[in-house]
Amino acid sequence: MQLLAFVVIYPILWVTSMLPFRLLYGVSDGLYFILYRLVGYRKKTVSENLKLVFPEKSEAERKRIEKKFYHHLCDMILEAIKSMNIRKEDMKKRFKFTNIEIIKDFEKRNKSISLMCAHYGSWEWIFILQAYTSHKTFAIYKRLNNKYFDRMIRKIRARYDSYLITTKETAAVLTENKKKGLLTINGFAADQSPKKNKAYHWNKFMGIDVPVHTGAEMLSKKLDLSVVFFSVKRVKRGFYETTFKTLTEAPNNFEDYKITDQFIALVENQIYEAPEYYLWTHKRWKHRKT
């Protein structure tokens, strides 16, 4: 059944990826109508999340954020599909780095990095970072249930010599890379909710007390990785700017969870600035304290 689904869907994805951007975003507009107007994909979750973290906003204000979010979500879905065939030159024009010199400096000093980010703005095209550095890039992800689509995603990321590793593989792979003396960038999207039985630290996120992921901080301390945060700003449709911020080059100088708390504060700042670009479909606050 997995193979059948792949055989049926893959040609549609491939043809879509070949569309020029003008037509691609036309498809995105159609997808918005289907997901938001017809299907109502996770609308209840999105509405509840917005009401929970923005109780001071009116229903009309939250509804405007909701609609903008679904438009952006559909754009990201189509941009992810476009990744199958987008030219490197086009991606570099559309996903720019405002201060790549920060990464270059770590490269010159042979320093490996934990690169922390949120599900905000766009993270689909961050893999073009590999075109600017000699670091080997590894990104932690959750394996797809369909092994054929999972293989496809890995292949797409490998176009720029980046590698996906599952959450279960992370500690072993990063430790082995350290032993080999590899210069690496290790990407963590660390803003989502951990399993409650693995919640080692709680903190307020958007005013709500929730468990937070601490794996990036703990591995950074264990392997002496410099910790860098990157934020993404949507300049206009299909164009993004990424800015790096060094959190620390000496993670072991920090008390446990202080780096994680700093990361959470930076994510909050992004969301307050333009909430429509956060991934509201995830049940981020499902384990909140009551």
Buried (B, 14 or more C-beta within 10 A) or exposed (E): EEEEEBEEBBEEBEEBBEBEBEEBBEBBEEBBEEBBEEEEBBBEBBBBBBEBBBEEBEEEEBEBBBEBBBBBBBBBBBBBBBBBBBEEEBBBEBBBBEBBEBBBEBBEEEBBBBBBBBBBBBBBBBBBBBEEBEBBBBBBBEBBEBEBBBEBBBEBBEBBEBBBBEEEBBBEBBEEBBEEEEBBBBBBBBBBBBEEEEBBBBBBBBEBEBBBBBBBBBBBBBBEBBBBBBBBBBEEEBEBBBBBBBBBBEBEEBEEBBBBBBBBEBBBEBBEEBBBBBBBBBEBBEBBEE
